[in-house]
Structure formats: C-alpha cells, structure tokens
Amino acid sequence: MTFSFPHCTALGLAFALLLVSAQPVRAAPDAATREAAVKLAVNVCGSCHGLEGRGDNPRIPRLAAQQRAYIEVQLKAFRNQSRGDHAAHEYMWGIASTLSDDVVAALADYLEAQAPATGIAAKNKEAAARGRELFEKGSPARGLPACTGCHGAAAEGLAVFPRLAGQHGEYLFIQMQSIRNRLRASPVMHGLIKQLTDDEIVSLAAYLESK
C-alpha cells in the first residue's frame, strides 16, 4: 500500500499527537527536582553527551535543544528496556533505571532549553546535497514522503519526532540501521526506512550533520 505524501505526513503527525496526548498532563518539576536534574545532566549525562548536550563523540547523540517529548519517550524506553539497540544494553538501561518520572521530565526540560550544537561542515558535499534533496522532497516515484513533514523544515523536530539538525552523522547512520533492523521501536519510521538504500542513509546523515 502506497500513501500519498499528504496522507503519510498526516499519519505521522497524528501518531505524534496521539503519543503526546496519551501522556498524563504533568505538573512542572519542583525546584529540588530541577536542581537534581541539572546536576545529573552536568555530572553524569555530560560525561558522554558533552557540556549542555553538545558532545563531540560521533557515536553518542547530541541532546542540546532536543524535543522534550522525544527525550521523555526515549528515557522511559531505556528505563523499561523496550529500546534494544546496543547502546541501551551497554549503558543506558542501567542509568535510566534510576530515574523517576519527575527527574525524566526535568532532564527533558533542561536539555530542550540548551542552545543547539553547531553543524559540522560536510566532507562530502555531493552526498550532503543528495541528502538535502531526499530530506526536503522525498522520492515521489517510490512513495517516500519528505522528512520535513515529521522532523520540521529545519530538522528541528516535532514533539516525539526528534530534532536531527546538527546531530552526528555516524550516530544517525547507526540509529537508522537499528530502526531498519527493528532494534528500536519506531512505527512510523519502520515502513519508510526499509525503502532507503545504505547510500541514501549516508547522504541523509551527511546533510543533517551539516545543519
């Protein structure tokens, strides 16, 4: 079954809104919880993800300016061990198991508020250009919608759909492969990413890293 671009985009947005609306309305974390979350972000998260979430390790995601709803969903997936990619097994399952819902919410608020990382200039400009074309326009002949419908025109993300702009290309490549292999649950992406070639995934990663 092939969806038209508007239909597919609408489905993605509806799914995001459904996930967000299904979450209970939460009160803002209290001052003590916010303080604890900041200390955790600086002293624990920062050791891998970098100062204020703008790390330089290409295999570890940058979290600065990431969508709050996305961070909450992923931390809870680590905590309940439903996110099964390699990094989850190695480290994040253990870290997330110690976090209460309030601390998860406060961490998400803190990271979303940080200034985003600066993109890294593309080493392969042709690949990045192909990635931009695919991100902005999709592939009409194959029924692939533009990525902008869910991830935003500037790849800034939307609710549970993550910010991709300025993310490490190597990390993006690894995660797209994890989603393709169903190590990460991503109902919207599973049906789309399986249609991408490895070269297209590399091109998308190169473009997004450069934003």
N, C-alpha and C positions, 0 to 999 in steps of 0.2 A: 504493500500500500504506500503510495507516494502522496505526501501532503504538499499543498501549495505553500509558498513562503509565508503569507499572512496566517494561514491555518496553523502551520508549525510554530511560528512565533507566538501566536495566541495561546497555543497549548503550553509552551514553555513558561510564558508569563502567568498563565492560570495556575500552573503547577507551583510556581514560586509563591504566588499569593496564597494558595491553599496551604502550603507548608508553614508560611508565616502566620496565617490566621489560625492554624491549628495549635500554635504555641499559646500557652496561657499568657494573658496580659501580666507583665511583671512590673513590680514597683522598682524604682531606681534603687540600685545598691546603696546601702548606708555608707557613711563616711569611713567607718572602720573597714568595711569590706573593700571599698575603693582603694584605701591605703594599702591593704594587704595585697590586692591585685597588682598595684603598681610595683610593689616590692618584688612580687613574684615575676612580673614581666621583666624587670631590670636584672634581678639576680639569678633567675632560672631560665626564663624564656630567652633573655638576651644573650646567654652564653652560646646558643645555637643560631637564633634568628637575628642577632645583631642588635645594636643600640636602637631602641624605639622601633624595632621590627624591620630595620633596613640593613640586613646582613649581606655579606659578600660570598658566602658559601654557595656555589651554584646548584647544589643538590638539596638545599634547605630553603623553604619558601620565605620570601619577604612578606611580612604581615602588616606593615605600616599602611594605614588608610584602607585596609581590607574591610569589606562589608561586615557589619556587626552580626547580622543574621547568619551569614555564612560561617563566621568564626564559631558562633554558638553551636550550630548544627554539627560542625566538624569535631569540636572538642567533645561534644556529647557522644558522637560516633566512636571516637577514640575511647572514651570512658566505658561505653558498653560493649566495646570490642567488635563493633559491626563494620568498622573500617579496617580492611585487611591488607593494605599494601605493606611493603617491607618495613618502612619507617615506623609504622604503627606497632608492629611486633617488637621492633628493636628498642623503642624508647617511649613513644607517645602513649601507649596503653598504660604504662606504669605512671607516667606523670599525670595523665588525665584522671586516673582512678582516684586521685586525692582531692579532686576539685568538686566543690559543691556547685549547685546551680547558680547561687548568688555570685560566687567567685568567677565562674564561667562568664556570667553576664558582665561583671565589672571588667574582666580582661578584654572582652569583646569591645566594650565601650572605650577603653583606653587605647587599644590598637587602632580602632577605626578613627580615632581623633588625631593620630600621628600624621605628620607630613609624609606624603608618598616618597618612595625611593626614586631616584633619577634613573631613567632608562639607560641601557648600555648600548653604545653605538654598534650597529650590526656589522659583523665582519664580512658577511656575505650579503651584500646589498641586493643582489638579484633574488636570493631566497626570501629576504625580508619583503621585497616588493610583491612577490608571489603570495606571501603570507597575508599581506595587507589586502590584496585583491580578494582572497578567499574569505578573510575576516569580514570585509565590508560588503561583499556581494554574494558570497556563497558560490554554488555551482548549479545554476538553473537546470542544466542538462541532466544532472544527476539527482535533482530534487533536494539539494543541500541548501538550507537557508543561510543567510548571513549570520555571523556570530553576534552582530550588534544587537539583534533582537532580544537576546537574554543578557549579554555581557556589557551592553551600552555602546554608544557610538565611539567613545574614547576608551573602551575596555575598562571602564571604571567599576563595572559590576552592578548588580541589581538584586537586593535582598539576599536570597540564598544562592544566587549566581555570583561567583567570585569576581573580584577585581583581578584582571590579568595584566593590566598595563604595568610595565616595569618589572614584571616577575622574571626570575632567572629562566632562561631558555632551556637549560638542562633539566631543571625541575619540572617545567611544563611538559617536556617530552616524556619524562618518566611517568608523570601522572596521567597523561593521555594514554600511554600504553597500559597503565594499571586499570584505567577505566575500560579500555578495549578488552582487556583480559578478565574483566569483572572482579578484580581485586578491590575495587572501590565501587560502591553502590551509587549510581547516578542515572536514574531512569530516563531523563531527557537526553543525556549525552550518549548512552549506550547505543541507541539507534542511529546516531549521527556519526560517531567517531569510527564505527566499524567500516564506514564508507571511505574514510580517508586513507591515502597511501602513507607510507613512512616518510616519503619526501614532503608530502603536504604537511604532516605533523611537524617536521623540522622547519619548514617555511613559516608556519604559524608561530612556532616558538621563537624563531629569529625575529619576526616582526614585533611580537608582544614584548619581548625583552628590550627592544629598542625604544618603546614608547615612554 
